[in-house]
Amino acid sequence: MEPSTSPPVPEGSGSEPVEVHRAITAIEAREIVAVLGANGIPATTKGEALGEVLGLPAGPLAEVRILVPASLAARAKEILSRPTGASDAPEKPG
């Protein structure tokens, strides 16, 4: 399975990917990528395949690294530190 991604980092953006979180499962990693993407932060995963190949659902060898552009790392960490459900995304009019 290929890594989960939100929109890719533009070429020549001058911002190398940096790790902002380590998820303990591939499912958690996908959720984090979705949250970051909903907040306008492109994110990718690394390491997901190892756990799947070894048949490990969780644990140190199944950890998935979440990477974002270095210029957005502080914002990504702030978003990930919020309680579940909090978002920068604008509320939809009801």
N, C-alpha and C positions, 0 to 999 in steps of 0.2 A: 504494500500500500504506500502511495506517495505521501509526503508530509502535507499536513493541512496548511493552507495559506489563505491570507486575505490578499488584497491587491499587492503586487510586487513593488519593491522599492525601485524607483526610477534609476536607470543607469546614469552614472555620473553625478549622483546626488551628493557625493562626498560624505556619505554617512554609512559606515560599516555596521552590519548587524551586531548587536550585543545582547547577551542573555539578561532577561529581566525576571525570569521565574523558572523553576523546575517543577513540572507536574509529575505526580506519582503514577498517573495512568494516561493512556492515549485519549480516553474520553475527556478527562479533565483538561488536557492540552487543547483539544478541539473547542471546548467551551471557552477557554481563555482567549484563544485566537478569535473566536466569534465576538466576545466582549470587546476586545481591543479594536477589532475591525468596525464594530458598531460605533466606536468612539473616534473613528478616523485614523487609527494607528495600524499601519500594515504590519502584520506579524507572520512569522514562519516558525515551523517546528524542526527540531533536529533530534534524532535518536529514537524516533518512534518505531522504526523497523526492527531494532534489536529486540525489544520486548516481544514483538509479534513473532519474530523468527524463533526465538527461544521458548515461546509459549508462556511467557510470564505476564500475567495481567497487571501486576503492581510490584513495587520494590525497587531497589537501587538499579538493577539492570534494565528495568522497564521505564525508568525516568525519561521524560521528554523535555528537552530544553525549549523554552519560548524565546525567540529572538525578535528584536525590533530595531529600527534604525537608531543609532546612538543619539541622534538629536532629539528623539522622542522617548528615550528610555526613562527619564525622570517622570514624565507625564504618564507613561505606561505603568510604572511602579505605583504612582499615586492612585491611578484607577484601580489597580489590582488590590490596593490596601483598603478600599472601600467595602462596606458591607455588601453582601450579595444583592443584586438587583439595582444598585446605584449606577447611574450612567450620565455621561455628558450629552448624550443624544437629546435633541429637543423633544419636548412632549408633543404628542399629536393632539390637535384640537378635538375635543369631544363633542 
